[in-house]
Amino acid sequence: MSTRSRRHGADWALITRHSVAAISRRPGRSLITAIGVALGIAVFLVTVGWSQTVSSQINQTFDELTATQLRIRDTQADTATDAAMPDDFETRIAQIGGVVAGGRLWEAGNFDVAASSAAEPSTLPVLVVDPGLLDAVGATLASGRLPDATIANLDQPVAVLGAAAAKSLGVPATRSGTAIRIGSIDTLVIGILADAGTATELSGAVIVTTTAPIEPGNTPAPPMQMSAIVRVELGTASQVANQLPVAVRPDNPGRLGVLVPPEPAALRGSVQTSLNTLAYGAAALSLIIGAIGIMNSMLMSVAQRSGEIGLRRSLGAARRHVLVQFLLEGAALGLAGAIVGTIAGELALVTLAKSNGWEPVLARTLLLLAPAAGLAVGALASLYPALRAARINPATTLRN
């Protein structure tokens, strides 16, 4: 190794020692500066990780519920003279591969409904459904049971109350088996909904089957306007949607329109883009605040150490030596803060996700890049203070 190379090596070793000594001499300021970077990195990781976790949860919920539901409507409701869908609707759709459950839905009208003969009646909508519709929409029970084909064929009129309807009638959610009167028909409540699933209109309604009498001697005839909801296996929505009109109305498939949910992949991309935009914006702001903290600390350090800098320059230190020393100090503070922030951010994200019963999601590359980002932020933030330090005139400083 040449003499010149050894001298340069000694210079850089000396600069490194000066940088470490400068950080050690002011532990309070160094700690506060590093904490600023740590907070910035922690906020960055938590924000980005939380957006990825929430996006994953939203997509999972969508995949499990919305992406598996098809809604059927009558495209000729204004001019039709017959019902859009036949009574054997459930039998017809069951023959299509990928169909899990489904049923028709229509409104019979508003009726006076009372929990007892002595109670003041409430005017509530009565919705007529096929037994399979409640399963298709993901409705859940607070008590009782949902109607099925066996119950639908009983002579005893039965109904299910939506949660809001039960509250309006003063029927506790746990008291299925009570009797109500719909108009003049005594009806047994076999179930009370806790959640109406995706058919929110069920919550405030009295739900009866297609065979339940709601007027003396009459079952609810299918109206000219009705809809249907069909639940399918994940990934089969488009295929089933193409087959439904032909299976239900082979004589006039154009009568039925099927609303197909957007593909999960398309929704996932849209949700992820929106969340990422918000996350990266907040994360960038936190890093900028951390960088400003480093710059402010380094500027104060330059002002307080101007005498030391002038003395070193007068003893032969070049401008580049001073410049590199302050860059090293800023980079070291940024790196130390980033390491602490990475650990704190990951722990915070895991705690936050687990408290909601979710699985935390965070790209591992971010955990590896976070310390490098802290080092880069520290170096860039200390560039201006380092340039100011390098420009200090030793003669002027020593005279002062």
GUMI-912343 format. One record per residue (C-alpha): residue number from 1; x, y, z. Coordinates in nm, 2 decimals, decimal comma. Example, Ala and Ser with C-alpha at 12.3 -4.5 7.8 and 13.67 -1.06 7.14 Angstrom:
R   pos        X        Y        Z
R     1     1,23    -0,45     0,78
R     2     1,37    -0,11     0,71
This chain:
R   pos        X        Y        Z
R     1     0,00     0,00     0,00
R     2     0,14     0,34    -0,10
R     3     0,21     0,62     0,15
R     4    -0,07     0,83    -0,01
R     5    -0,33     0,54     0,03
R     6    -0,23     0,50     0,39
R     7    -0,27     0,87     0,45
R     8    -0,61     0,87     0,30
R     9    -0,71     0,57     0,50
R    10    -0,60     0,74     0,82
R    11    -0,79     1,06     0,72
R    12    -1,12     0,87     0,68
R    13    -1,06     0,68     1,00
R    14    -1,01     1,01     1,18
R    15    -1,32     1,16     1,03
R    16    -1,52     0,86     1,14
R    17    -1,39     0,89     1,50
R    18    -1,47     1,26     1,50
R    19    -1,82     1,19     1,38
R    20    -1,88     0,92     1,66
R    21    -1,73     1,16     1,92
R    22    -1,95     1,44     1,81
R    23    -2,26     1,23     1,84
R    24    -2,15     1,09     2,18
R    25    -2,07     1,44     2,32
R    26    -2,43     1,55     2,29
R    27    -2,63     1,23     2,38
R    28    -2,95     1,42     2,45
R    29    -2,97     1,60     2,12
R    30    -2,86     1,29     1,93
R    31    -3,13     1,09     2,10
R    32    -3,40     1,34     2,02
R    33    -3,29     1,36     1,66
R    34    -3,28     0,98     1,63
R    35    -3,63     0,95     1,79
R    36    -3,76     1,19     1,52
R    37    -3,64     0,95     1,25
R    38    -3,76     0,65     1,44
R    39    -4,11     0,80     1,46
R    40    -4,10     0,88     1,09
R    41    -4,00     0,52     1,00
R    42    -4,24     0,37     1,25
R    43    -4,53     0,57     1,11
R    44    -4,43     0,48     0,76
R    45    -4,43     0,11     0,83
R    46    -4,75     0,12     1,03
R    47    -4,93     0,33     0,77
R    48    -4,82     0,12     0,47
R    49    -4,87    -0,21     0,66
R    50    -5,21    -0,10     0,79
R    51    -5,33    -0,01     0,44
R    52    -5,21    -0,36     0,31
R    53    -5,38    -0,53     0,61
R    54    -5,71    -0,34     0,56
R    55    -5,70    -0,40     0,18
R    56    -5,65    -0,77     0,24
R    57    -5,94    -0,78     0,49
R    58    -6,17    -0,59     0,25
R    59    -6,08    -0,82    -0,04
R    60    -6,14    -1,13     0,18
R    61    -6,48    -1,00     0,28
R    62    -6,57    -0,91    -0,07
R    63    -6,46    -1,25    -0,20
R    64    -6,66    -1,43     0,06
R    65    -6,99    -1,24     0,02
R    66    -7,03    -0,98    -0,25
R    67    -6,83    -1,15    -0,52
R    68    -7,05    -1,46    -0,49
R    69    -7,39    -1,29    -0,53
R    70    -7,59    -1,23    -0,84
R    71    -7,90    -1,02    -0,85
R    72    -8,17    -1,08    -1,11
R    73    -8,42    -0,82    -1,22
R    74    -8,71    -0,80    -1,46
R    75    -8,61    -0,60    -1,76
R    76    -8,97    -0,58    -1,89
R    77    -9,14    -0,50    -1,56
R    78    -9,32    -0,19    -1,70
R    79    -9,49    -0,38    -1,98
R    80    -9,51    -0,74    -1,85
R    81    -9,84    -0,92    -1,80
R    82    -9,70    -1,22    -1,62
R    83    -9,45    -1,29    -1,34
R    84    -9,09    -1,27    -1,44
R    85    -8,98    -1,59    -1,26
R    86    -9,18    -1,91    -1,22
R    87    -9,27    -2,08    -0,89
R    88    -9,01    -2,36    -0,94
R    89    -8,73    -2,09    -0,95
R    90    -8,52    -2,27    -0,69
R    91    -8,55    -2,60    -0,87
R    92    -8,44    -2,45    -1,20
R    93    -8,13    -2,27    -1,06
R    94    -8,02    -2,57    -0,86
R    95    -7,95    -2,75    -1,19
R    96    -7,68    -2,49    -1,27
R    97    -7,32    -2,58    -1,16
R    98    -7,18    -2,34    -0,91
R    99    -7,51    -2,23    -0,76
R   100    -7,52    -2,25    -0,38
R   101    -7,86    -2,10    -0,30
R   102    -8,11    -1,85    -0,43
R   103    -8,46    -1,73    -0,42
R   104    -8,71    -1,47    -0,54
R   105    -8,82    -1,16    -0,35
R   106    -9,10    -0,92    -0,38
R   107    -9,31    -0,68    -0,17
R   108    -9,66    -0,78    -0,08
R   109    -9,74    -0,44     0,05
R   110    -9,76    -0,26     0,39
R   111    -9,98    -0,42     0,65
R   112   -10,09    -0,35     1,00
R   113    -9,88    -0,59     1,22
R   114    -9,93    -0,64     1,59
R   115    -9,75    -0,86     1,85
R   116   -10,08    -0,94     2,01
R   117   -10,45    -0,87     1,97
R   118   -10,44    -0,60     2,24
R   119   -10,12    -0,43     2,11
R   120   -10,12    -0,12     1,89
R   121   -10,04    -0,23     1,54
R   122    -9,74    -0,10     1,34
R   123    -9,75    -0,05     0,97
R   124    -9,47    -0,27     0,83
R   125    -9,37    -0,39     0,48
R   126    -9,43    -0,76     0,42
R   127    -9,18    -0,92     0,20
R   128    -9,24    -1,25     0,03
R   129    -8,94    -1,47    -0,03
R   130    -8,85    -1,82    -0,14
R   131    -8,68    -2,01     0,15
R   132    -8,35    -2,01    -0,03
R   133    -8,32    -1,63    -0,05
R   134    -8,23    -1,59     0,32
R   135    -7,94    -1,83     0,28
R   136    -7,83    -1,66    -0,04
R   137    -7,80    -1,32     0,12
R   138    -7,61    -1,45     0,43
R   139    -7,88    -1,36     0,68
R   140    -7,81    -1,47     1,04
R   141    -8,05    -1,54     1,32
R   142    -8,07    -1,40     1,67
R   143    -8,31    -1,68     1,76
R   144    -8,53    -1,94     1,60
R   145    -8,48    -2,09     1,26
R   146    -8,51    -1,99     0,89
R   147    -8,79    -2,12     0,68
R   148    -8,73    -2,42     0,45
R   149    -8,94    -2,62     0,21
R   150    -9,09    -2,82     0,49
R   151    -9,20    -2,52     0,69
R   152    -9,32    -2,34     0,38
R   153    -9,57    -2,62     0,32
R   154    -9,72    -2,62     0,67
R   155   -10,08    -2,52     0,72
R   156    -9,97    -2,28     1,00
R   157    -9,88    -1,94     0,87
R   158    -9,52    -1,86     0,97
R   159    -9,30    -1,55     0,94
R   160    -8,95    -1,43     1,02
R   161    -8,90    -1,08     1,16
R   162    -8,61    -0,85     1,06
R   163    -8,42    -0,70     1,36
R   164    -8,57    -0,36     1,31
R   165    -8,92    -0,50     1,26
R   166    -8,90    -0,70     1,58
R   167    -8,79    -0,39     1,77
R   168    -9,08    -0,19     1,62
R   169    -9,32    -0,45     1,74
R   170    -9,16    -0,48     2,09
R   171    -9,07    -0,84     2,03
R   172    -8,73    -0,93     2,20
R   173    -8,48    -1,08     1,97
R   174    -8,46    -1,39     2,18
R   175    -8,84    -1,46     2,16
R   176    -8,89    -1,65     1,85
R   177    -9,21    -1,87     1,88
R   178    -9,43    -1,57     1,96
R   179    -9,74    -1,50     1,76
R   180    -9,81    -1,19     1,56
R   181   -10,11    -1,07     1,36
R   182   -10,05    -0,96     1,00
R   183   -10,37    -0,79     0,90
R   184   -10,63    -1,04     1,03
R   185   -10,41    -1,35     1,00
R   186   -10,25    -1,50     1,31
R   187    -9,89    -1,59     1,23
R   188    -9,62    -1,78     1,42
R   189    -9,28    -1,61     1,43
R   190    -9,03    -1,89     1,37
R   191    -8,72    -1,67     1,37
R   192    -8,58    -1,33     1,43
R   193    -8,29    -1,20     1,23
R   194    -7,97    -1,07     1,39
R   195    -7,83    -0,95     1,05
R   196    -8,00    -0,92     0,72
R   197    -7,68    -0,99     0,53
R   198    -7,66    -0,81     0,19
R   199    -8,04    -0,76     0,17
R   200    -8,07    -0,47     0,41
R   201    -8,44    -0,42     0,32
R   202    -8,51    -0,74     0,52
R   203    -8,42    -0,58     0,85
R   204    -8,73    -0,36     0,88
R   205    -8,97    -0,61     0,73
R   206    -9,19    -0,91     0,81
R   207    -9,07    -1,19     0,59
R   208    -9,31    -1,46     0,48
R   209    -9,28    -1,75     0,24
R   210    -9,46    -1,78    -0,10
R   211    -9,72    -2,02     0,06
R   212    -9,80    -1,82     0,37
R   213   -10,15    -1,66     0,37
R   214   -10,13    -1,28     0,44
R   215   -10,50    -1,22     0,36
R   216   -10,79    -1,45     0,45
R   217   -10,78    -1,75     0,22
R   218   -10,51    -1,61    -0,01
R   219   -10,15    -1,68    -0,06
R   220    -9,94    -1,39    -0,20
R   221    -9,95    -1,41    -0,57
R   222    -9,63    -1,33    -0,76
R   223    -9,65    -0,97    -0,87
R   224    -9,54    -0,83    -1,21
R   225    -9,23    -0,69    -1,05
R   226    -9,00    -0,92    -0,85
R   227    -8,63    -0,97    -0,81
R   228    -8,41    -1,26    -0,71
R   229    -8,07    -1,31    -0,54
R   230    -7,85    -1,61    -0,62
R   231    -7,53    -1,71    -0,43
R   232    -7,27    -1,89    -0,62
R   233    -6,93    -2,05    -0,56
R   234    -6,64    -1,81    -0,57
R   235    -6,51    -1,77    -0,92
R   236    -6,82    -1,89    -1,10
R   237    -7,02    -1,56    -1,10
R   238    -6,98    -1,48    -1,47
R   239    -7,04    -1,84    -1,58
R   240    -7,36    -1,87    -1,38
R   241    -7,48    -1,53    -1,48
R   242    -7,47    -1,64    -1,85
R   243    -7,68    -1,95    -1,78
R   244    -7,94    -1,81    -1,54
R   245    -8,17    -1,64    -1,79
R   246    -8,20    -1,95    -2,01
R   247    -8,25    -2,18    -1,71
R   248    -8,52    -1,97    -1,55
R   249    -8,70    -1,84    -1,86
R   250    -8,61    -2,06    -2,15
R   251    -8,91    -1,91    -2,34
R   252    -8,79    -1,55    -2,29
R   253    -8,43    -1,53    -2,15
R   254    -8,40    -1,17    -2,26
R   255    -8,66    -1,08    -1,99
R   256    -8,41    -1,13    -1,71
R   257    -8,11    -0,91    -1,64
R   258    -7,84    -1,04    -1,42
R   259    -7,62    -0,80    -1,22
R   260    -7,27    -0,94    -1,20
R   261    -7,03    -0,81    -0,93
R   262    -6,70    -0,68    -1,03
R   263    -6,41    -0,93    -1,05
R   264    -6,23    -0,95    -0,71
R   265    -5,90    -0,88    -0,88
R   266    -6,03    -0,55    -1,03
R   267    -6,17    -0,45    -0,69
R   268    -5,85    -0,55    -0,51
R   269    -5,65    -0,33    -0,74
R   270    -5,88    -0,03    -0,70
R   271    -5,89    -0,06    -0,32
R   272    -5,51    -0,12    -0,30
R   273    -5,44     0,18    -0,51
R   274    -5,66     0,41    -0,30
R   275    -5,52     0,29     0,03
R   276    -5,16     0,31    -0,10
R   277    -5,21     0,67    -0,21
R   278    -5,32     0,76     0,13
R   279    -5,06     0,55     0,31
R   280    -4,76     0,67     0,11
R   281    -4,88     1,03     0,14
R   282    -4,89     1,01     0,52
R   283    -4,57     0,81     0,53
R   284    -4,38     1,07     0,31
R   285    -4,50     1,35     0,54
R   286    -4,37     1,17     0,85
R   287    -4,03     1,11     0,68
R   288    -4,01     1,48     0,58
R   289    -4,08     1,58     0,94
R   290    -3,80     1,35     1,06
R   291    -3,56     1,49     0,79
R   292    -3,64     1,85     0,91
R   293    -3,56     1,74     1,26
R   294    -3,22     1,61     1,15
R   295    -3,15     1,92     0,95
R   296    -3,24     2,15     1,23
R   297    -3,02     1,96     1,48
R   298    -2,73     1,96     1,24
R   299    -2,76     2,33     1,17
R   300    -2,75     2,40     1,55
R   301    -2,45     2,17     1,58
R   302    -2,26     2,36     1,30
R   303    -2,33     2,69     1,47
R   304    -2,21     2,57     1,81
R   305    -1,90     2,39     1,67
R   306    -1,78     2,67     1,44
R   307    -1,47     2,72     1,66
R   308    -1,39     2,35     1,65
R   309    -1,44     2,35     1,27
R   310    -1,22     2,65     1,22
R   311    -0,94     2,50     1,44
R   312    -0,95     2,18     1,24
R   313    -0,94     2,36     0,91
R   314    -0,64     2,57     1,03
R   315    -0,46     2,24     1,13
R   316    -0,50     2,11     0,77
R   317    -0,84     1,95     0,75
R   318    -0,98     2,00     0,40
R   319    -1,34     2,12     0,32
R   320    -1,43     1,77     0,21
R   321    -1,32     1,63     0,54
R   322    -1,56     1,86     0,72
R   323    -1,83     1,79     0,47
R   324    -1,80     1,41     0,50
R   325    -1,79     1,43     0,88
R   326    -2,13     1,60     0,91
R   327    -2,28     1,37     0,64
R   328    -2,16     1,07     0,84
R   329    -2,31     1,22     1,16
R   330    -2,65     1,27     0,99
R   331    -2,64     0,93     0,82
R   332    -2,56     0,76     1,15
R   333    -2,84     0,93     1,34
R   334    -3,08     0,84     1,05
R   335    -2,97     0,48     1,05
R   336    -3,00     0,44     1,43
R   337    -3,34     0,60     1,43
R   338    -3,45     0,38     1,14
R   339    -3,35     0,06     1,31
R   340    -3,54     0,15     1,62
R   341    -3,84     0,27     1,41
R   342    -3,85    -0,05     1,21
R   343    -3,87    -0,26     1,53
R   344    -4,13    -0,03     1,69
R   345    -4,34     0,00     1,37
R   346    -4,36    -0,38     1,31
R   347    -4,46    -0,44     1,68
R   348    -4,72    -0,16     1,66
R   349    -4,87    -0,31     1,33
R   350    -4,89    -0,66     1,47
R   351    -5,05    -0,53     1,79
R   352    -5,30    -0,32     1,60
R   353    -5,39    -0,60     1,36
R   354    -5,42    -0,87     1,62
R   355    -5,65    -0,64     1,84
R   356    -5,89    -0,64     1,55
R   357    -5,86    -1,01     1,49
R   358    -5,68    -0,96     1,16
R   359    -5,36    -1,11     1,02
R   360    -5,10    -0,83     0,97
R   361    -4,98    -0,79     0,62
R   362    -4,65    -0,60     0,54
R   363    -4,41    -0,66     0,26
R   364    -4,08    -0,80     0,40
R   365    -3,88    -0,58     0,16
R   366    -4,01    -0,27     0,34
R   367    -3,86    -0,40     0,66
R   368    -3,52    -0,45     0,49
R   369    -3,54    -0,11     0,31
R   370    -3,65     0,09     0,61
R   371    -3,30     0,12     0,77
R   372    -3,15     0,21     0,43
R   373    -3,42     0,47     0,39
R   374    -3,34     0,62     0,73
R   375    -2,97     0,63     0,64
R   376    -3,05     0,81     0,31
R   377    -3,29     1,05     0,48
R   378    -3,02     1,13     0,75
R   379    -2,75     1,19     0,48
R   380    -2,97     1,41     0,26
R   381    -3,11     1,61     0,56
R   382    -2,75     1,68     0,68
R   383    -2,62     1,78     0,33
R   384    -2,71     2,15     0,37
R   385    -2,56     2,18     0,72
R   386    -2,25     1,99     0,60
R   387    -2,21     2,23     0,31
R   388    -2,24     2,53     0,55
R   389    -1,98     2,37     0,78
R   390    -1,74     2,31     0,49
R   391    -1,76     2,68     0,39
R   392    -1,66     2,81     0,73
R   393    -1,36     3,04     0,70
R   394    -1,10     2,93     0,96
R   395    -0,93     3,27     0,99
R   396    -1,26     3,45     1,05
R   397    -1,37     3,19     1,30
R   398    -1,04     3,20     1,50
R   399    -1,05     3,58     1,51
R   400    -1,39     3,57     1,66
